[in-house]
């Protein structure tokens, strides 16, 4: 860009300013040490808080609400005490001013950190609180008497040199470019609130780093640029680190911690330009630069997806790290470039028109990058509206024994559910459609998924027919798809160890039962329908596969988890318990995450399958429902579920004679950790995990469930289980996810051996419980409510269960 001469033609050189009091060496050393200490405390506090959140999430424990208030208190105390001393003790005005601005920043960080007590799932509410709190802090700090006097004393406090603000806008737009390319926006309200929060944080930084602050670092006329940029940039960088640490929910503030501190040197260089024109740096450049700098992480990264649960693949954490690295490189280049080009003693004042054109061009580039190579559009979370009235399923006729009676019950359950939903949802669906909120009705749970933020949620919650409103998480798209999972191990030479441990191979060889005539429904990340161990078992037809995420038409699996679990239930080549059973599939997980609505999509499909593109309300076929369902997933609060979210769904499936088998979870060894739906429900057969020695694994979740119910019901092998994986190979995984399909396979064997038992859930559960063999518990394990809350009835025994089923 074009740079004019110094001094500008026709403008007299300003007279030399009186030299300020120069601090001695010891106050400067103290300031440097305090600044380093503040940066260390801030970074460690933020990383530690996020690590605690992630540890709690992985462990499946209740969210630790006090975590961030404690981090806020610790940061204020540890950073505030030395800054207070720095603000009061030294005689040098520059050092005292540095202490005051750092103290104000630490107090502001403490207030902003408290906001993270809000659950991450309520992102709009958090952003609104962040915007309001940052704006209030800016207003309060700007009205402090000392601050107002210092600002009034600074010459030209209301303005900067003509090209300085556009240069700040250009720098901020350059920082946005990586985020515009690699990130994705949330909903409309979420995006608007993110913009307001970014503007408020920019205003807060503008008050902290206003003309009065920069006037302290102006030495001589013209100022000494190198000293100004170095010293002023370091002090401003610490201030911006404090602002960055409060910018965003848990995890979202970490990228900002990398991006904002280098901008202190950019601001110092811009102040050198303004000072040559006889004016200190005004607030506008600071507001623009900091506001645009925090906008990327706030608006284009979902904090719910910044989790270690997604860190093993090229998912959101990977792309956020890439965007952060690219933006950090831009910030460093801007700091060096602005410092070298603009802060030179002989550099002129940038012309406003040229700087404005550069800023406009970079802002336009941000828009183009987001639309063309980026992920344009809005991807906000949706709402699941659960109605008060749920279908009355009492008195369902039992019908004939076996599959015929099961089909009669399933048809009646389907009829009652649809009728109740149609009658009770009609008015609300019309209203939501009129408001263009795109409602999607459900009948298995009488509920509606719809667009909307906090204001829509409040309106819906106040309606008399609504019981409660849940957040239904929606994943934001990635700039590039993650690499599909691939199995690298060969097929086993014979039955896998877990198959032999529960006696399934003896069922095949001695009893001649393989599960034929039974259909297993698998809801997970998908199933590789071409895998040699699974291809022949797919039931086929137009109603055996459903993908509510990507709407694919044939069975597939990018993640591998669903293929592995399906293989353990019905896979051939010695990996599946019931290799003769057929299977149908549904995708309820995408990138290892789900939502109440997607889980409900698949459970609803399993009650009454429908053809591709069909209407679940009118095209459902309950006579084609699978017999037993394997579910190696849970819906935690981070995904939007509450404890009762899916309770009507499992009750309806049980009333229809469909057995729901579900994983206990991998959140052991904590007692009461069978908590995420559907595992705790009484009509679900909940499965824990043991190892080769029949000993309970450490990760297997424990009971009791809510209300004191004993959970899990049974255990099965879940440590180092070999099963199918996408691409035709095999892989070894561990978890209650691996144990669950084996129990579903045992049920398939039982119902294949005695078709009259199909649909009789009470007798089936009793046989499984009565034939289970003992499982051991580690000596040091907490006994929780007793062994029943650790291993249930014991280790499932396929051979004994099938013999008992056949005898019955």
N, C-alpha and C positions, 0 to 999 in steps of 0.2 A: 504494500500500500504506500501511498505517497506521503512523505514526511517533509514538512517545511523547515526552514532554517530557524536557528535560535540565536538571538531573540527574534520574534516575528517582526517583519518590516513595519515600521511606523509605531512600534510599541517600545517605550523606554524600558531600559533595564531596571528592575526594582532595586531599591536601595538595600544594602546588606542588612539582614536582620541581626539583632543583638544575639550574641552567642549564648545559648542556654547553659545552665549549670551542668558541668560535666560530672557524671558519677565517678567515684573512685572505683578501683578494681574489685573490691570485695562485694559491693552491692550488685555489680554486673555478674560476678561469679555466682552469687546467691540466686539471681534471677534465672541464669542458665540452668542451675541445678533444679530450681523449682519448676521451670518449664518442662524439663525432662521428666521430672517426677509426675507432673500432671499428665503428660502424654502416656507414661507407663501405667499409671493408675486407671486412666480412662480406657485404654485398650484392654488391659487385663480384666477390668470389671465387665466390659461389654462382652468379651469372649467367654468369660466365666458364666455370665448370666445365660447366654445362648446355649452353652454346653450343658448347663443344668436343665434347661428346657428340653433339649434333645435327649438327654439321659432319661428324663421322666417320660418323654414320649415313647422312646424305645422300650422302656421297662413297662409301659402300659399303666403307669400310676396316674392318679389324679393330678391335674396341673397344679404346680406349686405357685399359688398366687403371690405369696410373700417374696418370691425370688427377686423381682425387679424393684420393689420398695426397699429391700435390703441392699441391693446394688446401688440404688440412688442414695441411700443414707451413707453407705460406705464411701462412695465417690465424693460426696459433699464434704464429709469429715476429713478424708485423707488428702483431698486436693484443696479443700477450702482453708484448712488451718495454715499451711505454709503461704498460700496466696494472701491471706489476711495479714500475716506478719509482713509480707513483702509490700502490702499496700499501706502499712502504718509506720514501719520502722525506718527505712532508708530516708536520707535527706534528699536524694536526687529525685526531682519531679518525674523524670522518665521512668525510673524504676518503680516509683509509687504508682504511677499511672498504669504501668504494666501489671502490677499486682491487683489493682482495682478491676481492670478489665478481665483478668483471669478469674478473679473471685466472682464477678457477675456471670461469667460463662459457666463456672462450676455450679452456681446456684440454679441457673437456667437449666443445665443438664439434669440436675436432681429433679426439678419439676417435670421435665419432659419424660424422664425415665419412669416416673410413677404411672404414666399412661399405659405402660405395657401390662398393667394388671388386667386390662381388658383382654378377653380371649382373642386369639389370632383369627378365629373364624368370623369375627365381627369387624372386618377390615374397614368398612365405611364408617362405623362409629369411632374407631380409633383415629382415622384420618381427620374426621370432623373435630375430635378432641385435640388432636395435634395442632390443627390450624388455629383453633380458638386459643389454646394455651400459648403457642408461640406468639400470636398477635397480642395477647394480653401482656406477656412478658416484655415484648418490644415497647408497648405503650407505657408500662410501669417504669422500665429502665430509662426511657426517654424523658420521663417526668421527674426523675430524681434531681434535687436542687443542684448538687455538684455537677451532674452531667449537663444540666441546662446551662449553667454558668460557663462551663468549659466550651460547650458548643457555641454559645453566643460570642465567646471571646475569639473563636477561630475565624479568621477572615475567610470570606467566600464559602461559608459552611453549606449554603444552599445550592451550590453549583460546582460543576467541575469543568475542565476544559472541554471544548466542543466535541472532540473525537473520543473522549475517554469512555463515556457510557456505551457508545456503539462497539468500542473495542472489548468492553466487558461482556456485552451481549454476544459478540462473535466468539469469544472464548467459551462462554457457557454453551453455545450451540455446538461447538466442536466437541465438548464433553458429552453431549447428548447423542452424537452420531452412533457410537457403538451400541447404546441401549436401543435406539430406534431400529437398528438392524437386527439385533439378537433377542430383544425383548418382545413382550406382547402386553396390550392394555387389558385392564379388567373391564368392569361394567361402566356405563356412562356416568353414573353418580360417583362411583369409585374414582374414575379418572378426573372428574371435576374437583372432587375433594382432595385428591393428590396434588392437583395444581394449586389449590388454595393453601394446602399445607406447605408446599414448596415456596410459595410467595410469602407466607408468614415466617418461615424460617429464614428466608432472604431478608425480610424486614428486621428480624431479630439480629441477624449478623450485621445489618446496616447500622443499627443503633450501637452495637458493641464496637464496630470498626468505622466510626463516623469521622467527620472532619476533625473533631477535637482529639481523637486518638491519633490520627496521622500527623497532626501539627506537632505532636511531641517528638516526632522523629525527623523533622525537617531541620537540618543544620546548615546554616549559611545560605547564600543566595547567589547563583542557583545552588540547590542542595547537593550534597555529595551523594550521587546516585548509588554507588556500590554499598556504602554504609547503610543508606536508607533501605535498599532492597534486602540486604542481608539481615540487618537487625529488625527492621519493621516486618519483614516477611516471616522471620522466626516467631516473633511475638504474635503476629496475626495467625500464623499456622496453628499455634496452640489454641487460640480462640476458636478457630474453625474446627479443630479436632473435637472440642467440647460441643459445638453445635452439631457436628456430624454424629456424635454418639447418641444424641437424642432424636435423630431423624429417621423414624421408621420403627415398625414392629420388630420383635426379636428375630434377628437374622438379617433383616433388610437394612439395618444401620451399619453392618459390617462393610459392605462395599463403600459406603459414604465415608467411612473412616480412612479409607485409602485415598479417596478422591479430593476431599476438601482441603486438608492441610497444605498441599503444594500450591493451592490457589492463594495462600497468604503472600507468596512471592509475586504472583501475578498482580495482586492488588497493590503491593508495594511499588512495583514498576509503574502501574497506572497512576499512583500518587506522585511518583517522580515527574511524570508528564504533567499532571495537574499543577504541581508545585512550581514548575518552570513558567507556567502561565500566571503565577501569583495566587493560586487557589489550592486549598487542601482538597483531598479527595472527598467528594460528597457521598451521600448514602446510595444514590441511584446505581452507580456501578457495582457496589457491593451487593445490593439487592438482586440485581440481574444475574451476576456471576454465581452467587451462592444458590439462588433460587433455581436456576437452570441446572446447576451442578447436582442438586439433590432430587430433581424431578425424575431423572432416569430411574434410579433404584426405587423411588416411591411409586411411580406410575407403571413401570414396565416390568416389575418383578413381583410375583405373588409371595408374600412371606410364608404362607402355608406350605408352599412347595420348596422353600429353602430348608430342606431337612436332610439329615443323614440317611433317612430311609430311601432317598432317591440319589444318593451320592455314589452308588456303585455303578451307575450307567451314565451315559451322556445325556443326562436329564437337566432340569432347571438349575440345580447347583453348579453343574459343569458350565452351562452357558452364562450364568451370572458371573462365575469366576472369569470366563473369557472376556465378557463385557467390562468387568472391573479392571482386569489387566490392561485392556486396550484404552479405557478411559483414564487410568492412572498414567499410562505412557503419554497420552495427550496432555494431561495436567502437568507432567514434568516438562514436556516440550514447550508448553505455553509459559511455564515459569522461567525456563532458560531463555526462550525466544523473546518474550516480552522484556525480561531483564536486560538482555544484550542489546536488543534493537531500540527499545523505548527509553531505557534509563541511562543511556550514554550521556556524558556531559554535553556533547555537541549535537545531540539529537534534537530535532525540532518538535513542534507540537503537531500531532496528527490532524489532518483536516477532517472535519466532521462529516462531510459528504462522502469522502472515500471510505471512512470507517463505517458509515451507515450502510453503504452498498455492500461492504464485506459482511456485515452482520446479517443483512437481509438475505444474501446469497447462502450463508451457512444455515440460517433458519429454513430456507427453502430446501436445502440439501437434506436436512433432517426429515422433512415431510416426504421428500422423494424416496429416501432410503427406507423409511418405514413402510411406504406403500408398495415399492417395487421388490427389493430383496427381503424386506422384513415380513412381519405377520400382521397385516392391517386388520382392523375390525375390533369389536368389543367382546370380551370373553369373561364377563362377570359371573359370579356365583348366582344360582337360582334359589328359589324358596320352595320348600315342600310344606304345603298347607294340609294338616291332618284335621279332618272333620270330627266333630263330637260323636255323631252317630256312626257306629260300625255295624256291619251286618249281623243279624241274629242267626247263628248257626246251630242252635240247639235243636234237638229232635231230628237230626239227619238220619234217614232210614239206613240200616246196616246193609240190607240187601243180601244177596247170596254170598257164600264164602269165596274168597279168592279174588281174582282180577275182575270178574263180572260185577261182583258187589262193590268193589273199589270204584269201578267206572260209574256206577249209579250214584254213589256218594259224591264223586268228583263233579258230575254233571249238576247235581242239586246245589252243591256249594258254589259252583260257578254261577248258576242262575241267580241265587240269592245275593251274591256279592255284586254282580252287575246291576241287578235291579235296585239295590240300595244306593249304589254310586250314582246311577242315572237320576234317581229321584231326589237325592239330597244335594247333588253338585250342580244341578241345572242352572239355578239363578246365579250362583257364584261364577260359574264358567262363562255365562253370558256377560257378566260385569267385567271379568278379566279380559275377555276378548274385545269388549268395547274400548277398554283402556289400552289395547294393543300390548298386553303383557304375555301373550303366547302361552296359554295354559295347556298342560298335558295331564289328562285325568288318569287315575289309577283306581282299581277296584279291590285288589287283594288287601291292601290297606286303603280305606276310603280316604283318598288324598288327591291333591292337585299340585303338580310342580308348575311354577310360574316365574317369570322375571320379576325383579323388584329389589329395592334396597331397604334401608331401615324405615323409610316413610311408608312404603307399601306393607312392610312387615307389621308396623304398628297399626295400620288400617285393618289388615286382615285379622290381627290378633283381637281386635275389638268387635269383630262380627260374632253374632250369637251362635252360628253354626260351626265355628272354628274352635277346635280344642287347643291347638298350639301350632306354631310355625317354626320349622327347622330350616337351617341353611343347607342347601344341596350343592355341594362343591362342584365347580366346573374347572377343568384343567385348561391352562393356557397353552397354545401351540408352541412347538419348538422350532427353531430355525432349520434343524435337520433331524430326521428321525434317528432314534438310537439304533445301534447295530442290533439286528435280531439275534436272540439267543440261539446257540447251537450246542448240541450234545457232542462231547469228544470221546466218551468212553464206549467200549464195545458192549454188546449184549452179554448177559451172564451165560455161563456154560450150562447152568441148570437153574433150578429155582433159587431166587435170591434169598439171602439169609432170613429176611423178615418173613418171607412166604413160608419158609420151613418152621420158623419159630412159632407161628400161630397155627400150623398144621394145615394150611390150605392145600399144599401139594398132596397130602394124604387124602384130602377130599376128592381131588381129581383122580388119583390112582386107585384108591380103595373103594370109594363110594360112587365113582363115575359121574360126579356132579361138577359142572364148570360154570354154572350160572345161566345157561341157555333159557330163553323165554322171558328173561327179566331185563328191564331197561333201567340204566343208571343215568341220572341227570347230573351234569358237571357244570357248575357256575364258577368261573375263575377268570384268568387272563386269556382264556381261549384254549383250543386244542389243535395241535398239528394233525389235521385229518389225513395227511399223506404218510404219517409215520408207519413203518411196517408193523409195529406192535399194536397199532390202533386203527388202521385204515379199514380192516375187515369188520371191525366191531361197530362202525358208525351205522345207525339205524337207517339213515337216508330219508328220502321224501322231501317235501317242501316245508316241513315243520319241525325239523330236528336241529336247527341251528339259528341262533339269534345273536346279533351284535348291535346293541343299542348305541355304542360309541362311534364306530366307523361304518356301520351298516354293510359289512361284508356279507357275501352270499354263501361262502363255503367255509368250512372250519379252518382256522388258522390261529397261530399263537406267536407273537413277537417276543414275549417275555420268558416263556418256558415254564413258569410255575403251574399253569393249568394243564399243560401236556404231562408234566411229571405227576400231578395228582390223579389225572385221569388214567395214566398208565398203571398207577398202584392199585386202582380199583378194578379195571377191566383189561389191562394190557396183556398181550401174549408174550411169548419168549421168556416166561418164568418171572415176570415182574409184577403181574396183576393177580389179585386174589380170585377174581371171577372172569377168567379169560373168555368164557363163552357168552357172557352177557353183552348186550348192545348198549350203546351210549348215545346221548344227545347232549348238546353243549350250548352254553350261553356265556357271553363276555360281560362280566360285571366289574372287572379291574382294568384300568388303563394306566400303564407306567406305575403299577403297584399301588395305585390309589383308586378309591371309589367314592360313592356318594349315596345317601339314602335312596335317591331315585333310581340309580343304576342297579343297586342291589335289589330294589323292588321290581325293576324291569325283568330281571332274570327269574326271581321267585314266581312272578306272575306268569311268565312264559312256561315255567315248569308245571303249573297247575293246568293251564289250557294252551298248549302250543298253537301257533298260528303261522300261516305261510308268510314268506318274505313280502313286506309292504302291507300286510294285513292289519286290521284294526283289532286290538286285543279284546275290545268290548263286544264285537260282533262276530269275529272270525275265530275265536278260541275253540279248541277241540279238546275238551277234558278227557275224552276217551283215548287220546294219544299221550296223555301225561306219563312221564316216567314213573317207575315204582318207588325208587329210593334216590335221594339227592345227597351228593357229597359237596360240602361247602367248607373250603379251607381258607376262610377269610373272616374278618370281624369288622364292624363299623364303629370306630372310636369317635369320641366327641370332635376331634380335629377334622373329621370328615363330615360332621354335621349331625350325627345320630345322638339321640338321648337313649336312656335305658329302655324305653318302651317303643322305640321308633318302628321296629319290625315285628312287634308282638302279635298284632292281628294277622300278619302274613303267615307266621309259623302255625298259629292256631287254626287258620283256614286250611292249610296243607294237611295238618294232622286230622282235621275233621273229614277231609277227602280221602284219608287212608294212605297218604304219601309220607313216607318216613324221611325226616330231615336229619341228616348227620352233619355235625358241625365241629370245627376245631375249638379246643379250649383256649388256645392262644399261647404265645411264646413269651409271656410276661412273668414267668416264675423267677425266683422261688418265693415270690411274695404271696402271702395268704390273701384270699379274696380277689385274686387277679383274674378269675373267670368273670369278666365284666362287660366286654364289648358284645353287643348283639351280633348273632343270635345265640351264642354259646350259653348264656345264663338261663335261657328260657326252659321251663319244665317239659314242654312237648318236643324238645330237641334232644337228640342223642349226642351228648357232648363227649369228645374224645381227647385224652391226654396222651403223652408219649413216654415210652421206655426205651432203653438201649438193648444191646445184645444180651446183657446179663439180666434182663427183666427188671432192671432198676429204673426208677423214675428219673427222667432227665432233669437237669437243673432248670432248663428253660420252660418246661411244661407248666402252664398256669395252674394255680391251685384254687380251691373253693374256700369257704362256702360262697355260693352266689348270693345275690341280693335277697334278703328275707330269710337267710339261713339255709337255703336249699343246698343239698350236697351235690357238688360238681367236682370233677367230671363224672360221667356215668361209667366209662370204661377207659382203658388205655390200650395202645397198640404200638408196634415198633415205629419210632420216629427219629432215630439217630443214624445218620449215614445210610439213608435208604437209596438204593439204585432204582431208577425208573427212566421212562422215555423222556426225551428232550427234543425240541424242534430240530429239523434237518436230518432225522433218521438215526441220530446217535442217542447216547444215554448219559445221565449225569447223576451224581450223588448229592442229595440235599438232606437237611435236618430240620425238624420242626413238628409241631402238632399238625401242621398242614399235611405232612407225609403220613401221619398215623390215621388221620380221618378217613381217607378213601379206602383204607384197608378194612375198616369196620363196615363201610358201605358195601364193599365187595363181599364180606361175610354175609350180610343180609341178603345180597343177591343170590349167594349159594343156598341159603336157607329157603328162600322162596322158590328157587328153581327145584330144590329137592321136594318141597311140599307146596305146590301152587295154591292149595286151599289156605295157606297161612298168609298169602300176599294181602297186604292192606290191613292185617290185624296187628296194629302197632303194640297193643298191650301184651299179647302173647309173645310177640317177637322180642320185645324188650326184656320180658321175664326170662325167656330162654337164654338170651345173651348174658344176662346177669347171673343166672344160675349155673351156667357152664363156664364162666370165666375162671381163670387160674390165678393164683396169687402173684402179685407183683411186689417187689421189694422197694423200700424207701431208704434213701441214704441215712446213715445213723445221725448225722448232724442236722437233718432237715427239720424245719419247724413243722410240728404235727398239725398245724392249723386247727380245724374242728375235729380232726381224726383222720384215719386212713381213707375214709370214704371221700374226703375232700382233697385227697392227693391222687389216688389211683382208682377211685370209684369202686366198682365191683371187682376190679382186677383186670388182668390181661385177657383180651378176647381170644377165644379158642375156637377156630373155625371148624375143626374136626368134630369136637363135642357138640357145638351148636347145630351143625347140620344133622348129625345123628339124632339129636333131640327133636329137631324140626321134623325130620322124616318119621320118627316114632309118633309124634303128636298127630 
